[in-house]
Structures are given as structure tokens and as C-alpha cells.
């Protein structure tokens, strides 16, 4: 054994192949390599450029609700009602999505408190088939609204979706009026309905419950719109302005009430609930 081998073998470092493959994460905005733990401890906000990464339903609920919240069971719906198949069966796509996610579909509801204020929070997870809105999402949204009506408290929805779920056709589009009716019921009961728009919120979700909040909050840099920029540009035959469909642009033009950093979101929601919550629920 030569001296180089002896020195190498005596160093207190493991084999390179034993290094965890999830030790680093690359920021999609500034391309900086970040320690995964540092990124997660910062609520998946890049400490270099402040880019807000996409997060799952469980982490979002933990960030927003006080300890001890309850996760509502996912409502049962008919799966694959149209027996849809493209390059693969819809049932296979659902199984594949569930294998990578802790929940049965893209919308999860938690019931608890935000700094002592009672609230029901529904979270749409882009990691589950792009957060697409199908029967399961629409039914879960309505179940969350029903819980808020029962508790006589605010309903807060965090949106993240590419739009309606094409594999469910017209049944997916029917979730838009169904969810809209529930927002009207909350309004009639005098209960706050607050929407937190995250990246991305597009398609049929934007065309329904995502834009019907009493207060519209957006995370910095979030993509929010109905049709894609290229479709709009090709239709109107004009160059779109810089920052079009981003949270800050929508705030400037009155479609969003507030752009709130993720680190301040919980405090912001607690303040709003303090003003808006019915006295009987406070």
C-alpha cells in the first residue's frame, strides 16, 4: 500500500458514494446550491434570493396552525368515473401519485387554531398531480367549508394548482360552481373566507374559489392566472408586460390585497382573524 492510499484510508470521511443524495437542493430561481436542512428550516424559502419553494400539505398546515390541529379524513368519491385512459390508465396515475404523497388526493383540510383563533385551513398540494381539481378536491373543499360552518369560524384556503383534472372531464368542471356555492354559504353565515395564493394557481381553480376570498393574500413571486402567458400573447398579438401574472403585478393592479412573505403569513392571518372573526367564535 503506497502512502497516498494510507493517508486516504486514515481520513475520517466516508466513501463518497455513501453521501446522502438529498444533502443539497438547488434553488430554482437563483440556482444556488443550499443545504437541504437549511432550506427546510427556513420554511423552504431560499435564504439567498428569497424564492418561495413549493411545499406539501402537512408542512403547510404545521406552519399555519397551532400544535394539536386535526386533519379531516379525505372524503370518498367515485374514482375514475369516466374510465379515462391516455398514455396510461387514470387509476394508474392516481396510484403513482399516492405512492409519492401521504394523502389520498390533492386537497387536505386541517381544523384547529391560529394563535388562538379558531380556523379551518384547506391546503391544495401541487405535488399531487399538479394540484389538479377533480371530484376529490371539490368534495374536500366543501367538507372544509362545512366544518367551518359547524365551528362558526373562518375558512382559509391555500391554493396551488394547474387547473381542472382533465381525466374527470365535465365532472371536474362541476367542482367550480359547487365550491362557489360553499363560499356563498360562508358569506351568508358571516364567516371569513380567506385565500392564500401560492405558486402556481391557474386554470379552473383561479376561475372559481381561488379568487372569491374576502381577503386575497399571495406569496411573493407566485404565478397566478387563468390561461398561460403564451396563449394570451398569441391571442392578443401583443407583448405582455414584465412580471405579468406574478403576485406583485396582480397586487399593483388590484386583484390581490396583500403580498405576504411566508415567514409573516401566520402572524398576518392571526391579525386578520382578530378583526374578522365573529365574536362568538373568538
Residue pairs with C-beta under 8 A, 6 or more apart in sequence:
22 36
23 35
23 36
24 33
24 34
24 35
24 36
25 33
25 34
25 35
25 36
25 39
26 32
26 33
26 34
27 33
27 34
27 46
27 48
27 49
27 51
27 53
28 51
28 53
29 46
29 49
29 51
29 221
30 46
30 48
30 49
30 51
32 46
32 48
32 49
34 46
34 47
34 48
38 47
39 45
39 46
39 47
39 53
43 55
43 63
43 262
43 263
44 52
44 53
44 54
44 55
44 59
44 262
45 51
45 52
45 53
45 261
45 262
45 263
46 53
50 220
50 261
51 221
52 198
52 199
52 219
52 220
52 221
52 222
52 262
54 126
54 127
54 160
54 198
54 199
55 63
56 101
56 102
56 125
56 127
57 102
57 103
57 107
57 108
57 123
57 124
57 125
58 102
58 103
58 108
60 123
60 158
61 69
61 71
61 108
61 110
61 121
61 123
63 262
63 265
63 266
64 110
64 114
64 121
64 156
64 158
64 265
64 266
64 269
65 110
65 112
65 113
65 114
65 119
65 121
66 112
66 113
66 114
66 115
66 116
68 112
69 110
69 111
69 112
69 113
69 121
70 110
70 111
70 112
71 108
71 109
71 110
71 111
72 108
72 109
72 110
72 111
72 140
72 143
72 144
72 147
74 103
74 104
74 105
74 108
74 136
74 140
75 136
75 139
75 140
75 143
77 135
77 136
77 139
78 135
79 91
79 94
79 136
80 89
80 90
80 91
80 94
80 167
81 135
81 168
81 171
82 90
82 167
82 168
82 169
82 171
83 90
84 90
84 167
84 168
84 169
86 167
90 167
93 129
93 167
94 129
97 128
97 129
98 104
100 127
101 125
101 127
101 128
103 125
103 128
104 136
105 128
105 134
105 136
105 137
105 140
106 124
106 125
106 126
106 128
106 129
106 131
106 132
106 133
106 134
106 136
106 137
106 161
107 122
107 123
107 124
107 125
107 136
107 137
107 140
107 141
107 144
108 122
108 123
108 125
108 140
109 120
109 121
109 122
109 123
109 140
109 143
109 144
109 147
110 120
110 121
110 122
110 123
111 119
111 120
111 121
111 147
111 151
112 118
112 119
112 121
113 119
114 121
114 156
114 266
114 269
114 270
114 273
115 266
115 267
115 270
116 270
117 153
117 154
117 270
117 273
117 274
117 277
117 282
118 151
118 153
118 154
118 277
118 281
118 282
119 148
119 153
119 154
119 155
119 156
119 269
119 273
120 144
120 145
120 147
120 148
120 151
120 153
120 154
120 155
120 156
121 144
121 155
121 156
121 157
121 158
122 140
122 141
122 144
122 155
122 156
122 157
122 158
123 157
123 158
124 131
124 137
124 157
124 158
124 159
124 160
124 161
124 205
125 131
125 160
126 160
126 161
126 162
126 200
129 165
130 161
130 162
131 137
131 159
131 160
131 161
131 162
131 205
132 161
132 162
132 163
132 164
132 165
132 166
132 172
133 161
133 163
133 164
133 165
133 172
133 175
133 176
133 203
133 204
133 205
134 164
134 165
134 167
134 168
134 171
134 172
134 175
135 168
135 171
135 172
135 175
137 165
137 175
138 172
138 174
138 175
138 178
138 179
139 175
141 157
141 175
141 179
141 182
141 209
142 178
142 179
142 182
144 155
144 157
145 155
145 182
145 183
145 185
145 186
146 182
148 154
148 155
148 186
148 191
149 185
149 186
149 189
149 191
151 281
152 189
152 191
152 278
152 280
152 281
153 191
153 277
153 278
153 281
154 191
154 192
154 193
154 194
154 273
154 276
154 277
154 281
155 186
155 191
155 192
155 193
155 194
156 193
156 194
156 195
156 196
156 269
157 193
157 194
157 195
157 196
157 209
157 210
157 213
158 195
158 196
158 198
159 195
159 196
159 197
159 198
159 201
159 205
159 206
159 209
159 210
160 198
160 199
160 200
160 201
161 200
161 201
161 202
161 203
161 205
161 210
162 200
162 202
162 203
163 202
163 203
163 204
163 205
163 206
164 172
164 173
164 175
164 176
164 203
164 204
164 205
165 172
166 172
172 204
173 204
175 204
175 208
176 204
176 207
176 208
176 209
177 208
179 208
179 209
180 208
180 209
180 212
182 209
183 193
183 209
183 212
186 192
186 193
187 193
187 214
190 278
191 278
191 281
192 214
192 215
192 272
192 273
192 276
192 277
193 212
193 213
193 214
194 213
194 214
194 215
194 217
194 269
194 272
194 276
195 209
195 210
195 211
195 212
195 213
195 215
195 216
195 217
196 217
196 218
196 219
196 265
196 269
197 210
197 216
197 217
197 218
197 219
197 222
197 224
197 247
197 256
198 218
198 219
198 222
199 219
199 221
199 222
199 223
200 222
200 223
200 224
201 210
201 222
201 223
201 224
201 225
202 223
202 224
202 225
202 226
202 228
203 226
206 224
206 225
206 226
207 226
210 224
211 255
214 276
215 257
215 258
215 272
215 276
216 255
216 256
216 257
216 258
217 256
217 257
217 258
217 259
217 260
217 265
217 268
217 269
218 224
218 247
218 250
218 251
218 256
218 258
218 259
218 260
219 247
219 259
219 260
219 261
219 262
219 265
220 247
220 248
220 259
220 261
221 246
221 247
221 248
222 246
222 247
223 245
223 246
224 245
224 246
224 247
224 250
224 255
224 256
225 245
229 240
229 244
229 245
232 240
233 239
233 240
241 249
243 249
247 256
247 259
248 259
250 256
251 257
251 258
251 259
258 268
260 268
274 282
